[in-house]
Amino acid sequence: MKITNFRKEEEYKTAHGVDVKQVYNSEFAQINHIMLEAGEALKPHITPVDALFYVLEGTPTIMIGDERVQVKEDDVIQSPKEIVHCIYNETDSVVRVLVSKLPRPTSPSKFIK
């Protein structure tokens, strides 16, 4: 058994410039814990694999393709591969989201300018 506490993990450096910690990484999948302070957001990007967002805390706004919806704690959002997506914290509270990439990407995300 392997137990991981995200609070003890090193911050994972990404181009997004926000608090991201990798809690699982294998050849089959990757799971990251993302914490967005009030007003923070990821950069819009496209991943080469499907992504799944599980909202742990807060009410982030999720953008996938042309859809942009504010979601809530315990919502699970599916983002198909090769579609632009983003997570925004447009609130005054912290947002925490687990992001699963399935399967684990073998090429980098493409950022939208």
N, C-alpha and C positions, 0 to 999 in steps of 0.2 A: 504494500500500500504506500502510495506517495501522497502526502498532504501538502498543499501549497496555500499560504496565506498571502493574498495579493499585497497587503500592507507591508510585508517584509521583502517583497521583490524589488529589484532595482528598476528605476524608471527606464522604459524602453524608448530610445531616441528615434523619433519619427519626424518626417517633414511637417507634421501638423503643429508641432510646438506646444502640445498639451500633455497632461499627465497620462501616459499609457504604460501599463505594466503587463508583460506577457505572463500568463498563468499556465499556459499549456502550449507545447510546440512538439509535434511529431511529424512523421512523413504523411500522416493522414489528415491532420487538422491543426488549426492554430486558434487559440482563444486569448483575447486581450481584454484587460479591464481598462476602461477609459473613464476618466473623471474630468468633467468640464465645470469650471467655476462659472459664476454668473457672467454672461456675455461672451464666453468662449465658444469656439466651433472648430470642427475639423475643416480641412480644405476640401471642396468638392473634388471627387476622384472616382476613378473606375477601377474595379478590381477584376482580375482574370478568373476569379472563382466566385461561387455563391457566398453571400454573407448573411448571418443571422444576428439580429440585435435583440438582446434581452435587457429591458430597462429595470435596473435594480433600485434606482432612487431618482426622484424628480420627474419633471415633465418636459423632456426634450422635444424639439421639432426635428422630424426626420424627413429628408428629401430623397426620393428615389425617382429618377427620371423626371417627369413633369409633375409628380405628386409631392405635396409638402403638407405634412400633418403633425399636429402636436399629439404626442402619445403620453402614456402614463406608466407608473410603476407596474411591473409584472406583465406589461405588453411584450409580445415577441413579434418582431418585424422581419420579414424575409426580403432580401435584396438580391435579385438575380445577377449573375456575372455579366460583365461588359455593359452595365448601365450606370450612369453617373449617380452618385449618392453622397449624402453628407448628414452629419448630426450637429445640430445647433442647440445651444443653451441660451434661450432668449428670456430666461427667468432670473429672479434674484437669488435663487437657491442652487445648491450643487446638484449636478446630474451625474449619475454613474450608470454605465452601460457595459455589459459583456458583449464582445463582438467575436463571433465564431466564424472562421473562414474554412469552408469545406469544398473540396479538399484543401490542404495547405498549399498556398500559392508557390509556384516555382519561378514566377516572374513578377517584377514590381508593379505596383499600382500606377495608373496614369493620372496625373493631376490636371485639372481643368483650369485654365487661366482666366 
